Amino acid sequence: SSARAVGDPAPQPRPLRPRALARSAPAMFSFLPFFGAGVAVQRRLSDLLPCRASVRCSPGGSFKLSFCIHTVSLDALGGGRKTSPSVRPWVTVTVGSKTKQSEPGDWLQEEQQWCFQETITAEVTAKDEACIAVVSPQQVDLGVAAVALSDRTLGDLCVHVASVIPQLQPEERDLDGLIYATQSVNFDLHKEGARIGRAVISFETKQVPPGRDEGEIVTGR
């Protein structure tokens, strides 16, 4: 099924906690384009920043992209059942044959959403597609014992790395120095063609994005 993007900006979240654990790769998900192509208007941030050594992509065009998972809200599951705060989901990011996962989310009662504030970093190229899924554990209570079942995918989306690269803008941070980051974006999560929730995600890298000069700002219109 094809997923649709929601482009309205989300509030800036608090600092993220880096964490990534390997899991088996889930099934392929539908593509979700979310960044429109624009006419590039360029200027240099390097004129405003002190000199520094460039960290460029490898000759093959690969670079490390961080997927910053902020929050996830789930409207309802099959049969209209609301998500239970006692069953903590996690988020997986799959690029090619490699999958990494976040820690389980923390339930925010007032906001009625799951908070992650976590980064998952993957080696990518502009040709890659990243599949992002929200996964929940399952178990059956037999009275004397609980039997664990296979994990269940609650919803998913996919993003082309090529659509992320133009949105990576340089910014200076106190601890990290010069990085390239996007704004936080609201994405619809889908399962079997139905919208089941929303994920707030941003992207960043410490390397100069492919096809860009150090400190170069690209503005689409």
Backbone as ProteinMPNN parsed JSONL, in Angstrom:
{"seq_chain_A": "SSARAVGDPAPQPRPLRPRALARSAPAMFSFLPFFGAGVAVQRRLSDLLPCRASVRCSPGGSFKLSFCIHTVSLDALGGGRKTSPSVRPWVTVTVGSKTKQSEPGDWLQEEQQWCFQETITAEVTAKDEACIAVVSPQQVDLGVAAVALSDRTLGDLCVHVASVIPQLQPEERDLDGLIYATQSVNFDLHKEGARIGRAVISFETKQVPPGRDEGEIVTGR", "coords_chain_A": {"N_chain_A": [[0.846, -1.186, 0.0], [0.38, 2.342, -0.547], [1.879, 5.002, 1.171], [1.076, 8.162, 2.643], [2.462, 11.41, 3.081], [2.636, 13.781, 5.746], [3.101, 17.104, 5.756], [3.236, 19.153, 7.622], [5.081, 21.185, 9.851], [6.585, 20.007, 12.898], [6.713, 20.608, 16.491], [9.89, 21.539, 17.908], [11.791, 18.958, 19.336], [13.053, 17.682, 22.552], [16.578, 16.976, 23.442], [18.066, 14.061, 21.904], [18.452, 10.519, 22.57], [21.084, 8.462, 21.743], [20.841, 5.25, 20.288], [20.941, 1.953, 19.07], [19.948, -1.217, 18.024], [20.388, -4.395, 16.518], [17.963, -6.114, 14.515], [15.935, -8.666, 12.961], [15.11, -8.239, 9.493], [12.102, -6.599, 8.506], [9.145, -7.128, 6.419], [8.932, -5.721, 3.082], [7.906, -2.355, 2.763], [5.463, 0.1, 1.72], [6.268, 2.858, -0.455], [6.967, 6.144, 0.69], [6.958, 9.234, -0.384], [8.08, 12.392, 0.72], [9.35, 14.836, 0.649], [9.249, 17.566, -1.43], [10.602, 18.276, -4.672], [12.723, 21.032, -5.359], [13.742, 24.264, -6.65], [17.07, 24.984, -6.426], [18.48, 27.357, -4.312], [21.368, 28.808, -3.504], [23.687, 29.552, -0.891], [26.518, 30.431, 1.117], [27.33, 29.073, 4.209], [29.759, 28.859, 5.253], [31.123, 31.254, 5.24], [30.331, 32.441, 7.544], [31.183, 30.838, 9.553], [33.9, 29.448, 11.53], [37.001, 28.141, 10.125], [37.135, 24.678, 9.194], [37.811, 21.15, 9.038], [36.55, 19.282, 6.323], [34.103, 16.693, 6.407], [33.53, 14.326, 4.313], [31.431, 12.4, 2.037], [31.923, 8.903, 1.285], [33.825, 7.547, -1.54], [31.965, 5.98, -2.913], [29.615, 7.265, -2.446], [28.214, 6.771, -0.114], [26.964, 7.509, 3.166], [26.613, 8.297, 6.681], [23.489, 8.404, 8.035], [21.353, 9.766, 10.396], [18.374, 8.763, 11.891], [16.059, 10.427, 13.571], [13.965, 9.635, 15.982], [11.174, 10.914, 17.328], [8.36, 11.127, 18.47], [5.489, 8.901, 18.597], [2.179, 8.428, 17.697], [-0.693, 6.449, 17.985], [-3.693, 5.825, 16.488], [-5.778, 3.801, 16.542], [-6.126, 0.242, 16.773], [-6.858, -2.857, 15.05], [-10.375, -3.379, 14.947], [-10.975, -1.173, 16.374], [-9.712, -0.944, 18.819], [-7.978, 0.844, 21.264], [-4.515, 1.778, 21.676], [-2.515, 0.168, 24.162], [-1.015, 1.399, 27.102], [0.494, -0.366, 28.584], [1.761, -2.115, 26.924], [4.63, -1.73, 25.395], [5.73, -0.276, 22.486], [8.343, -0.415, 19.945], [10.623, 1.139, 17.577], [11.676, 0.329, 14.306], [14.277, 0.628, 11.873], [14.938, -0.009, 8.576], [17.348, -0.496, 6.135], [18.206, -1.626, 3.08], [19.481, -4.805, 3.645], [19.824, -4.556, 6.322], [18.715, -4.034, 9.623], [17.858, -1.913, 12.296], [16.932, -1.168, 15.688], [14.984, 0.798, 18.026], [14.922, 1.585, 21.572], [12.166, 0.514, 23.703], [9.286, 2.678, 23.668], [8.273, 5.477, 25.788], [5.31, 6.049, 27.552], [3.262, 8.875, 27.237], [0.932, 10.221, 29.085], [-0.697, 12.56, 29.123], [-0.345, 13.657, 26.552], [-1.106, 11.497, 25.083], [0.551, 9.74, 23.554], [3.465, 7.975, 22.323], [6.735, 8.423, 23.485], [9.996, 8.656, 22.233], [12.519, 9.923, 21.566], [15.07, 9.351, 20.361], [17.934, 8.265, 18.465], [18.6, 6.542, 15.45], [21.121, 5.265, 13.594], [22.205, 4.786, 10.268], [24.062, 3.389, 7.52], [23.882, 4.819, 4.398], [22.949, 5.402, 0.915], [22.216, 7.704, -1.765], [20.482, 6.331, -3.371], [19.087, 4.589, -1.818], [16.248, 3.241, -0.006], [14.569, 3.847, 2.945], [12.914, 1.97, 5.338], [10.578, 2.387, 7.818], [9.225, 1.221, 10.792], [6.696, 0.663, 13.281], [6.705, -1.427, 15.976], [5.274, -4.021, 17.98], [5.302, -6.127, 20.888], [3.841, -9.438, 21.307], [1.78, -11.567, 23.295], [0.249, -14.474, 24.761], [-1.873, -15.107, 27.423], [-2.031, -17.914, 29.307], [-3.0, -18.513, 31.74], [-1.491, -20.121, 33.721], [0.898, -19.539, 32.635], [2.54, -17.215, 30.424], [2.652, -17.059, 26.959], [4.941, -16.137, 24.563], [4.497, -14.568, 21.433], [5.186, -14.038, 17.897], [6.577, -10.841, 17.019], [4.537, -7.963, 16.305], [3.825, -5.844, 13.583], [2.716, -2.63, 13.849], [2.328, -0.39, 12.263], [3.671, 1.294, 9.344], [6.074, 3.033, 7.23], [7.797, 4.356, 4.352], [10.764, 5.96, 3.17], [12.495, 7.69, 0.655], [15.944, 8.114, 0.48], [17.054, 9.968, -1.236], [15.168, 12.0, -1.288], [15.471, 13.125, 1.149], [18.003, 14.291, 1.283], [18.146, 16.962, -0.031], [16.883, 18.462, 1.92], [18.494, 18.609, 4.103], [20.009, 20.835, 6.121], [22.738, 23.002, 6.991], [23.841, 23.494, 10.334], [25.13, 24.99, 13.305], [26.21, 23.473, 16.242], [26.665, 23.429, 19.779], [28.014, 21.206, 20.976], [28.346, 19.286, 18.938], [29.369, 20.635, 16.751], [29.524, 21.547, 13.293], [26.708, 20.341, 11.682], [24.332, 18.643, 9.538], [20.928, 18.965, 9.195], [17.394, 18.165, 9.173], [14.114, 19.675, 9.527], [11.713, 18.65, 12.038], [9.316, 16.307, 11.002], [5.938, 15.393, 10.364], [4.754, 12.181, 9.817], [2.445, 10.001, 8.262], [1.432, 6.854, 9.509], [0.795, 3.664, 8.171], [-1.233, 0.711, 7.786], [-2.053, -2.078, 5.988], [-3.229, -0.447, 4.056], [-4.705, 1.392, 5.502], [-4.755, 4.358, 7.472], [-3.146, 4.472, 10.542], [-1.927, 5.943, 12.477], [0.601, 8.316, 13.552], [3.946, 9.452, 13.073], [6.617, 11.369, 14.358], [9.466, 12.536, 12.95], [12.895, 13.357, 12.366], [15.904, 14.096, 10.474], [19.474, 13.734, 10.325], [22.996, 14.398, 9.735], [26.541, 14.151, 10.159], [28.218, 14.402, 8.104], [29.18, 15.918, 4.961], [26.527, 16.267, 2.789], [25.843, 14.245, -0.182], [26.812, 15.68, -3.303], [26.965, 18.261, -2.39], [28.568, 21.282, -1.138], [30.698, 22.052, 1.655], [28.934, 23.527, 4.308], [26.997, 24.563, 2.656], [23.846, 25.941, 1.949], [20.683, 24.862, 0.932], [17.744, 25.881, -0.514], [14.48, 24.994, -1.136], [11.693, 25.608, -3.323]], "CA_chain_A": [[0.0, 0.0, 0.0], [1.173, 3.571, -0.609], [1.687, 5.846, 2.334], [1.094, 9.581, 2.349], [3.206, 12.19, 4.058], [2.046, 15.003, 6.268], [4.246, 18.005, 5.719], [3.192, 20.255, 8.569], [6.207, 21.105, 10.783], [6.277, 19.627, 14.269], [7.507, 21.359, 17.464], [11.233, 21.035, 18.108], [11.808, 18.095, 20.513], [14.214, 17.784, 23.419], [17.708, 16.213, 22.913], [17.805, 12.656, 21.66], [19.388, 9.566, 23.149], [21.49, 7.546, 20.68], [20.754, 3.838, 20.602], [20.542, 1.165, 17.911], [20.174, -2.635, 18.178], [20.028, -5.102, 15.289], [16.873, -7.077, 14.52], [15.698, -9.215, 11.634], [14.462, -7.272, 8.613], [10.687, -6.829, 8.254], [8.758, -7.174, 5.018], [9.001, -4.437, 2.393], [6.762, -1.498, 2.981], [5.186, 0.982, 0.593], [7.085, 4.073, -0.521], [6.348, 7.392, 1.134], [7.712, 10.453, -0.695], [7.585, 13.448, 1.597], [9.974, 16.122, 0.391], [9.105, 17.957, -2.829], [11.798, 18.815, -5.315], [12.669, 22.487, -5.473], [14.833, 24.932, -7.347], [18.073, 25.265, -5.399], [19.03, 28.701, -4.166], [22.484, 28.463, -2.652], [24.602, 30.525, -0.326], [27.52, 29.761, 1.927], [27.393, 29.281, 5.642], [31.167, 28.839, 5.628], [31.578, 32.625, 5.453], [29.95, 32.847, 8.889], [31.708, 29.882, 10.51], [35.348, 29.289, 11.492], [37.467, 27.087, 9.23], [37.114, 23.341, 9.762], [38.034, 20.101, 8.046], [35.316, 18.709, 5.811], [33.877, 15.255, 6.506], [32.767, 14.101, 3.092], [30.958, 11.051, 1.783], [32.887, 7.987, 0.693], [33.796, 7.604, -3.008], [30.757, 5.341, -3.413], [28.455, 8.09, -2.158], [27.53, 6.385, 1.116], [27.197, 8.348, 4.341], [25.838, 7.887, 7.85], [22.312, 9.238, 8.246], [20.664, 9.48, 11.659], [16.922, 8.881, 11.915], [15.733, 10.901, 14.92], [12.588, 9.245, 16.276], [10.717, 11.753, 18.428], [7.141, 10.596, 19.087], [4.568, 8.103, 17.784], [0.805, 8.345, 18.203], [-1.442, 5.403, 17.299], [-5.117, 6.128, 16.634], [-6.492, 2.598, 16.962], [-5.743, -0.975, 16.087], [-8.008, -3.562, 14.486], [-11.568, -3.436, 15.776], [-11.163, 0.068, 17.12], [-9.08, -0.996, 20.135], [-6.927, 1.832, 21.462], [-3.252, 1.207, 22.102], [-2.412, 0.019, 25.61], [0.262, 1.884, 27.626], [1.236, -1.456, 29.214], [2.514, -2.802, 25.866], [5.493, -0.67, 24.886], [6.268, -0.552, 21.15], [9.625, 0.157, 19.56], [10.687, 1.54, 16.172], [12.769, -0.256, 13.537], [14.672, 1.28, 10.62], [15.558, -0.992, 7.689], [17.953, -0.017, 4.891], [18.758, -2.822, 2.466], [19.303, -6.02, 4.442], [20.165, -4.273, 7.717], [17.655, -3.443, 10.442], [18.201, -1.499, 13.656], [15.727, -0.833, 16.436], [15.074, 1.693, 19.181], [14.414, 1.065, 22.837], [10.717, 0.728, 23.802], [8.892, 4.053, 23.945], [7.675, 5.842, 27.079], [3.953, 6.542, 27.35], [2.931, 10.201, 27.749], [-0.508, 10.141, 29.303], [-1.37, 13.803, 28.753], [-0.308, 13.813, 25.094], [-1.628, 10.269, 24.478], [1.473, 9.3, 22.519], [4.698, 7.339, 22.773], [7.918, 9.279, 23.356], [11.223, 7.894, 22.025], [13.674, 10.825, 21.651], [16.18, 8.433, 20.13], [18.477, 8.264, 17.109], [19.04, 5.283, 14.851], [22.027, 5.663, 12.52], [22.407, 3.757, 9.248], [24.876, 3.728, 6.353], [22.941, 4.916, 3.281], [23.305, 6.127, -0.299], [21.069, 8.443, -2.293], [19.591, 5.397, -4.063], [18.432, 3.707, -0.846], [14.94, 3.516, 0.57], [14.531, 3.473, 4.357], [11.599, 1.538, 5.801], [10.438, 2.659, 9.248], [8.05, 0.507, 11.287], [6.411, 0.626, 14.716], [6.528, -2.85, 16.263], [4.798, -4.297, 19.332], [5.362, -7.547, 21.263], [2.565, -10.115, 21.522], [1.815, -12.758, 24.125], [-1.042, -15.033, 25.141], [-1.892, -15.525, 28.821], [-2.697, -19.206, 29.459], [-3.355, -18.688, 33.143], [-0.313, -20.503, 34.506], [2.086, -19.003, 31.968], [2.32, -16.361, 29.258], [3.402, -17.545, 25.805], [5.309, -15.046, 23.662], [4.274, -14.796, 20.011], [6.033, -13.201, 17.052], [6.285, -9.415, 17.122], [3.525, -7.488, 15.361], [4.018, -4.508, 13.027], [1.501, -1.829, 14.025], [2.217, 0.526, 11.131], [4.969, 1.522, 8.727], [6.224, 4.021, 6.162], [9.101, 4.295, 3.697], [11.282, 7.253, 2.723], [13.656, 7.663, -0.225], [17.04, 8.949, 0.978], [17.249, 11.067, -2.189], [14.258, 13.091, -0.961], [15.923, 13.721, 2.413], [19.264, 15.027, 1.102], [17.992, 18.412, -0.255], [16.326, 19.117, 3.1], [19.518, 18.669, 5.146], [20.573, 22.18, 6.168], [23.816, 23.104, 7.971], [23.64, 24.276, 11.559], [26.23, 24.892, 14.258], [25.792, 23.061, 17.579], [27.722, 23.626, 20.768], [28.786, 19.991, 21.217], [28.604, 18.523, 17.714], [29.94, 21.444, 15.69], [28.695, 21.693, 12.099], [25.97, 19.169, 11.235], [23.275, 18.906, 8.554], [19.714, 18.412, 9.792], [16.093, 18.595, 8.664], [13.113, 19.952, 10.541], [10.878, 17.506, 12.405], [8.228, 16.157, 10.042], [4.884, 14.442, 10.711], [4.497, 11.147, 8.814], [1.357, 9.064, 8.52], [1.718, 5.426, 9.562], [-0.276, 2.899, 7.539], [-1.235, -0.75, 7.824], [-3.046, -2.642, 5.067], [-3.891, 0.637, 3.349], [-5.426, 2.299, 6.401], [-3.935, 5.19, 8.349], [-3.342, 4.023, 11.928], [-1.248, 6.814, 13.427], [1.531, 9.328, 13.056], [5.28, 9.468, 13.667], [7.373, 12.611, 14.176], [10.833, 12.106, 12.672], [13.799, 14.261, 11.661], [17.086, 13.415, 9.952], [20.682, 14.543, 10.416], [24.27, 13.751, 9.458], [27.728, 14.958, 10.415], [28.985, 14.439, 6.859], [28.662, 16.781, 3.903], [25.649, 15.442, 1.949], [26.291, 14.064, -1.57], [26.524, 16.758, -4.235], [26.949, 19.559, -1.702], [29.801, 21.801, -0.574], [30.596, 22.238, 3.102], [28.246, 24.731, 4.743], [26.074, 25.046, 1.633], [22.419, 25.91, 2.269], [19.832, 24.68, -0.236], [16.366, 26.236, -0.205], [13.554, 24.6, -2.194], [10.477, 26.404, -3.417]], "C_chain_A": [[0.873, 1.224, 0.0], [0.837, 4.441, 0.569], [1.776, 7.285, 1.931], [1.799, 10.324, 3.46], [2.396, 13.378, 4.521], [3.166, 15.989, 6.446], [4.227, 19.115, 6.731], [4.304, 20.088, 9.581], [5.739, 20.735, 12.173], [7.127, 20.446, 15.212], [8.873, 20.723, 17.633], [11.287, 20.211, 19.388], [13.023, 18.355, 21.369], [15.312, 16.874, 22.9], [17.421, 14.722, 22.863], [18.824, 11.788, 22.367], [19.791, 8.576, 22.075], [21.417, 6.106, 21.134], [20.341, 3.088, 19.358], [20.912, -0.29, 18.134], [19.692, -3.349, 16.936], [18.872, -6.046, 15.528], [16.732, -7.618, 13.11], [14.884, -8.246, 10.808], [12.998, -7.603, 8.425], [10.406, -6.874, 6.767], [8.851, -5.788, 4.41], [7.727, -3.643, 2.598], [6.582, -0.58, 1.778], [5.987, 2.266, 0.696], [6.297, 5.284, -0.096], [7.227, 8.555, 0.747], [7.201, 11.585, 0.171], [8.214, 14.793, 1.351], [9.834, 16.441, -1.093], [10.411, 18.479, -3.376], [11.643, 20.311, -5.464], [13.83, 23.01, -6.284], [15.828, 25.396, -6.295], [18.53, 26.708, -5.462], [20.117, 28.585, -3.114], [23.199, 29.699, -2.121], [25.501, 29.794, 0.655], [27.394, 30.114, 3.395], [28.84, 29.367, 6.093], [31.727, 30.238, 5.853], [31.317, 33.082, 6.882], [30.574, 31.972, 9.958], [33.226, 29.842, 10.437], [35.734, 28.133, 10.58], [37.45, 25.742, 9.946], [37.388, 22.341, 8.642], [36.703, 19.513, 7.617], [35.283, 17.211, 6.071], [32.964, 14.898, 5.356], [32.352, 12.639, 2.964], [32.078, 10.211, 1.181], [32.802, 8.065, -0.828], [32.536, 6.979, -3.605], [29.49, 6.113, -3.125], [27.708, 7.707, -0.91], [27.881, 7.345, 2.246], [26.299, 7.87, 5.476], [24.72, 8.893, 8.096], [21.63, 8.807, 9.532], [19.177, 9.748, 11.512], [16.533, 9.219, 13.354], [14.247, 10.651, 15.181], [12.131, 10.024, 17.501], [9.498, 11.153, 19.13], [6.353, 9.774, 18.075], [3.207, 8.115, 18.457], [0.045, 7.35, 17.342], [-2.921, 5.609, 17.566], [-5.881, 4.948, 17.202], [-5.945, 1.421, 16.197], [-7.002, -1.663, 15.593], [-9.177, -3.623, 15.443], [-11.766, -2.213, 16.628], [-10.523, 0.072, 18.495], [-7.965, 0.034, 20.215], [-5.651, 1.136, 21.924], [-3.167, 1.197, 23.616], [-1.06, 0.514, 26.094], [1.107, 0.783, 28.255], [2.067, -2.251, 28.206], [3.342, -1.761, 25.124], [6.063, -1.035, 23.517], [7.671, 0.017, 20.988], [9.581, 0.473, 18.069], [11.875, 0.85, 15.515], [13.016, 0.568, 12.282], [15.426, 0.248, 9.789], [16.059, -0.304, 6.425], [18.657, -1.214, 4.26], [18.448, -4.044, 3.309], [19.555, -5.797, 5.926], [19.017, -3.559, 8.426], [18.203, -3.092, 11.817], [16.925, -1.075, 14.365], [16.021, 0.104, 17.597], [14.775, 0.917, 20.456], [12.895, 1.238, 22.849], [10.392, 2.167, 24.192], [8.326, 4.234, 25.346], [6.319, 6.489, 26.826], [3.763, 7.9, 28.002], [1.416, 10.288, 27.864], [-1.233, 11.392, 28.812], [-1.438, 13.973, 27.237], [-0.909, 12.618, 24.365], [-0.762, 9.816, 23.3], [2.708, 8.673, 23.151], [5.884, 8.253, 22.483], [9.163, 8.393, 23.231], [12.466, 8.765, 22.227], [14.974, 10.044, 21.467], [16.642, 8.504, 18.677], [18.879, 6.854, 16.699], [19.864, 5.66, 13.622], [22.275, 4.501, 11.568], [23.302, 4.288, 8.143], [23.974, 3.695, 5.125], [23.619, 5.528, 2.061], [22.049, 6.832, -0.794], [20.064, 7.525, -2.982], [18.78, 4.528, -3.103], [17.039, 4.184, -0.474], [14.961, 3.014, 2.007], [13.101, 3.143, 4.757], [11.549, 1.655, 7.32], [9.145, 2.024, 9.731], [7.934, 0.649, 12.796], [5.993, -0.803, 15.043], [6.14, -3.037, 17.72], [4.952, -5.78, 19.639], [3.957, -8.113, 21.431], [2.771, -11.289, 22.469], [0.398, -13.181, 24.48], [-0.948, -15.536, 26.568], [-2.702, -16.808, 28.947], [-3.077, -19.496, 30.9], [-2.15, -19.003, 34.001], [0.97, -19.943, 33.897], [1.665, -18.144, 30.789], [3.225, -16.836, 28.127], [3.664, -16.381, 24.855], [5.084, -15.465, 22.216], [5.222, -13.911, 19.204], [5.605, -11.744, 17.163], [5.321, -8.986, 16.02], [3.866, -6.074, 14.898], [2.705, -3.743, 13.111], [1.264, -0.904, 12.84], [3.598, 0.809, 10.578], [4.904, 2.625, 7.678], [7.6, 3.835, 5.553], [9.478, 5.672, 3.155], [12.48, 7.023, 1.807], [14.72, 8.611, 0.333], [17.262, 10.144, 0.058], [16.339, 12.248, -1.894], [14.632, 13.78, 0.345], [17.095, 14.669, 2.181], [19.064, 16.523, 0.85], [17.489, 19.17, 0.967], [17.322, 19.213, 4.255], [20.207, 20.027, 5.091], [21.65, 22.265, 7.25], [23.408, 23.937, 9.179], [24.783, 23.994, 12.522], [25.67, 24.543, 15.632], [26.968, 23.134, 18.526], [28.617, 22.399, 20.908], [29.2, 19.285, 19.932], [29.317, 19.311, 16.63], [28.982, 21.559, 14.518], [28.041, 20.364, 11.748], [24.953, 19.609, 10.187], [22.017, 18.213, 9.048], [18.473, 18.935, 9.088], [15.234, 19.058, 9.832], [12.408, 18.654, 10.908], [9.651, 17.485, 11.501], [7.233, 15.12, 10.55], [4.66, 13.474, 9.552], [3.283, 10.32, 9.225], [1.897, 7.64, 8.543], [0.526, 4.678, 8.988], [-0.112, 1.408, 7.801], [-2.389, -1.24, 6.964], [-3.892, -1.545, 4.422], [-4.612, 1.643, 4.213], [-4.447, 3.09, 7.256], [-4.212, 4.792, 9.791], [-2.646, 4.926, 12.947], [-0.283, 7.752, 12.746], [2.849, 9.22, 13.806], [5.944, 10.803, 13.363], [8.854, 12.242, 14.104], [11.612, 13.258, 12.041], [15.046, 13.473, 11.275], [18.295, 14.33, 10.107], [21.916, 13.706, 10.1], [25.404, 14.708, 9.791], [28.598, 15.09, 9.166], [28.355, 15.405, 5.862], [27.798, 15.92, 2.982], [26.167, 15.332, 0.518], [25.879, 15.231, -2.457], [26.515, 18.139, -3.627], [28.36, 19.966, -1.308], [29.599, 22.025, 0.912], [29.924, 23.57, 3.427], [27.223, 25.255, 3.767], [24.622, 24.877, 2.069], [21.63, 25.79, 0.977], [18.399, 24.95, 0.178], [15.478, 25.86, -1.374], [12.348, 25.504, -2.202], [9.48, 25.715, -4.327]], "O_chain_A": [[2.0, 1.175, 0.493], [-0.328, 4.606, 0.929], [2.477, 7.617, 0.975], [1.746, 9.931, 4.625], [1.572, 13.914, 3.779], [4.094, 15.739, 7.214], [5.12, 19.962, 6.716], [4.484, 19.0, 10.127], [4.637, 21.098, 12.586], [8.174, 20.946, 14.801], [9.01, 19.505, 17.518], [10.873, 20.701, 20.439], [13.911, 19.125, 21.002], [15.052, 16.064, 22.009], [16.647, 14.19, 23.659], [19.913, 12.242, 22.719], [18.922, 7.897, 21.529], [21.87, 5.766, 22.227], [19.454, 3.553, 18.641], [22.075, -0.587, 18.409], [18.684, -2.953, 16.352], [18.781, -6.695, 16.57], [17.335, -7.094, 12.174], [14.057, -7.509, 11.347], [12.659, -8.766, 8.205], [11.306, -6.684, 5.949], [8.851, -4.79, 5.13], [6.623, -4.187, 2.605], [7.459, -0.499, 0.917], [6.34, 2.708, 1.789], [5.131, 5.451, -0.454], [8.175, 8.858, 1.472], [5.99, 11.725, 0.34], [7.678, 15.808, 1.795], [10.266, 15.65, -1.931], [11.225, 19.051, -2.65], [10.535, 20.803, -5.674], [14.783, 22.286, -6.569], [15.462, 26.123, -5.372], [18.915, 27.213, -6.517], [19.827, 28.295, -1.953], [23.303, 30.728, -2.788], [25.243, 28.635, 0.98], [27.356, 31.284, 3.776], [29.131, 29.879, 7.174], [32.706, 30.398, 6.582], [31.983, 33.988, 7.384], [30.514, 32.306, 11.141], [33.796, 30.164, 9.395], [34.92, 27.257, 10.291], [37.714, 25.663, 11.146], [37.22, 22.645, 7.46], [35.827, 19.272, 8.449], [36.307, 16.534, 5.971], [31.758, 15.14, 5.414], [32.848, 11.765, 3.676], [33.05, 10.739, 0.64], [31.824, 8.587, -1.364], [32.085, 7.391, -4.673], [28.402, 5.683, -3.508], [26.644, 8.269, -0.651], [28.969, 7.919, 2.27], [25.343, 7.128, 5.254], [24.969, 10.075, 8.334], [21.36, 7.623, 9.734], [18.767, 10.82, 11.066], [16.667, 8.384, 14.249], [13.386, 11.364, 14.666], [12.649, 9.814, 18.598], [9.604, 10.715, 20.275], [6.519, 9.923, 16.864], [3.098, 7.844, 19.652], [0.124, 7.395, 16.114], [-3.364, 5.577, 18.714], [-6.555, 5.072, 18.224], [-5.375, 1.57, 15.116], [-8.097, -1.111, 15.704], [-8.993, -3.892, 16.631], [-12.624, -2.199, 17.51], [-10.758, 0.996, 19.273], [-7.104, 0.092, 19.336], [-5.697, 0.044, 22.49], [-3.677, 2.098, 24.282], [-0.036, 0.095, 25.554], [2.31, 0.964, 28.444], [2.978, -2.981, 28.595], [2.811, -0.999, 24.317], [6.809, -2.008, 23.403], [8.124, 0.828, 21.796], [8.623, 0.121, 17.38], [12.959, 0.791, 16.096], [12.089, 1.133, 11.701], [16.43, -0.305, 10.238], [15.304, 0.379, 5.734], [19.599, -1.757, 4.837], [17.292, -4.294, 3.65], [19.507, -6.745, 6.71], [18.431, -2.612, 7.902], [18.926, -3.881, 12.427], [15.954, -0.671, 13.726], [17.148, 0.191, 18.083], [14.419, -0.261, 20.414], [12.375, 2.04, 22.074], [11.13, 2.797, 24.95], [7.949, 3.266, 26.006], [6.197, 7.376, 25.981], [4.066, 8.071, 29.183], [0.711, 10.413, 26.863], [-2.27, 11.291, 28.156], [-2.466, 14.385, 26.7], [-1.193, 12.7, 23.17], [-1.259, 9.547, 22.206], [2.96, 8.819, 24.347], [6.021, 8.786, 21.382], [9.358, 7.483, 24.035], [13.369, 8.389, 22.975], [15.86, 10.079, 22.321], [15.848, 8.767, 17.773], [19.422, 6.084, 17.492], [19.352, 6.308, 12.708], [22.523, 3.375, 11.999], [23.306, 5.485, 7.857], [23.365, 2.666, 4.833], [24.709, 6.094, 2.152], [20.951, 6.582, -0.297], [18.907, 7.907, -3.159], [17.881, 3.807, -3.535], [16.701, 5.36, -0.608], [15.334, 1.867, 2.254], [12.187, 3.939, 4.542], [12.386, 1.085, 8.021], [8.084, 2.255, 9.151], [8.938, 0.744, 13.502], [5.044, -1.328, 14.461], [6.612, -2.311, 18.594], [4.757, -6.613, 18.755], [3.002, -7.372, 21.666], [3.82, -11.933, 22.447], [-0.526, -12.369, 24.5], [-0.046, -16.306, 26.897], [-3.913, -16.805, 28.725], [-3.439, -20.625, 31.231], [-1.817, -18.243, 34.91], [2.003, -19.879, 34.563], [0.582, -18.316, 30.229], [4.431, -16.997, 28.32], [2.733, -15.719, 24.397], [5.435, -16.577, 21.82], [5.975, -13.123, 19.776], [4.43, -11.443, 17.374], [5.295, -9.575, 14.94], [4.161, -5.204, 15.718], [1.703, -4.148, 12.522], [0.118, -0.664, 12.458], [4.597, 0.59, 11.264], [3.828, 3.083, 7.293], [8.476, 3.226, 6.166], [8.617, 6.446, 2.737], [13.378, 6.251, 2.141], [14.431, 9.772, 0.624], [17.622, 11.223, 0.527], [16.688, 13.385, -2.211], [14.168, 14.887, 0.622], [17.175, 15.726, 2.807], [19.766, 17.318, 1.476], [17.648, 20.388, 1.048], [17.026, 19.833, 5.277], [20.907, 20.334, 4.126], [21.499, 21.667, 8.316], [22.719, 24.95, 9.054], [25.333, 22.893, 12.546], [24.773, 25.22, 16.135], [28.117, 22.93, 18.134], [29.841, 22.527, 20.955], [30.301, 18.741, 19.856], [29.823, 18.719, 15.677], [27.77, 21.658, 14.711], [28.733, 19.368, 11.537], [24.742, 20.804, 9.977], [22.029, 17.007, 9.294], [18.491, 20.007, 8.483], [15.591, 18.853, 10.992], [12.493, 17.669, 10.174], [9.025, 18.518, 11.264], [7.628, 14.092, 11.099], [4.405, 13.904, 8.427], [3.119, 9.983, 10.398], [2.715, 7.262, 7.705], [-0.621, 5.014, 9.282], [0.996, 0.913, 8.008], [-3.544, -0.872, 7.176], [-5.104, -1.69, 4.262], [-5.09, 2.657, 3.704], [-3.434, 2.558, 7.709], [-5.364, 4.771, 10.223], [-2.762, 4.7, 14.151], [-0.334, 7.959, 11.533], [2.88, 8.939, 15.004], [5.847, 11.311, 12.245], [9.424, 11.71, 15.056], [11.054, 14.043, 11.273], [15.225, 12.329, 11.695], [18.168, 15.552, 10.033], [21.893, 12.478, 10.184], [25.245, 15.926, 9.715], [29.597, 15.808, 9.174], [27.155, 15.675, 5.911], [28.291, 14.93, 2.441], [26.861, 16.233, 0.047], [24.75, 15.714, -2.382], [26.1, 19.098, -4.278], [29.243, 19.12, -1.159], [28.47, 22.171, 1.378], [30.299, 24.611, 2.888], [26.625, 26.302, 4.017], [24.22, 23.798, 2.506], [21.877, 26.533, 0.027], [17.889, 24.327, 1.109], [15.683, 26.344, -2.487], [12.018, 26.106, -1.181], [8.381, 26.227, -4.54]]}, "name": "protein", "num_of_chains": 1, "seq": "SSARAVGDPAPQPRPLRPRALARSAPAMFSFLPFFGAGVAVQRRLSDLLPCRASVRCSPGGSFKLSFCIHTVSLDALGGGRKTSPSVRPWVTVTVGSKTKQSEPGDWLQEEQQWCFQETITAEVTAKDEACIAVVSPQQVDLGVAAVALSDRTLGDLCVHVASVIPQLQPEERDLDGLIYATQSVNFDLHKEGARIGRAVISFETKQVPPGRDEGEIVTGR"}
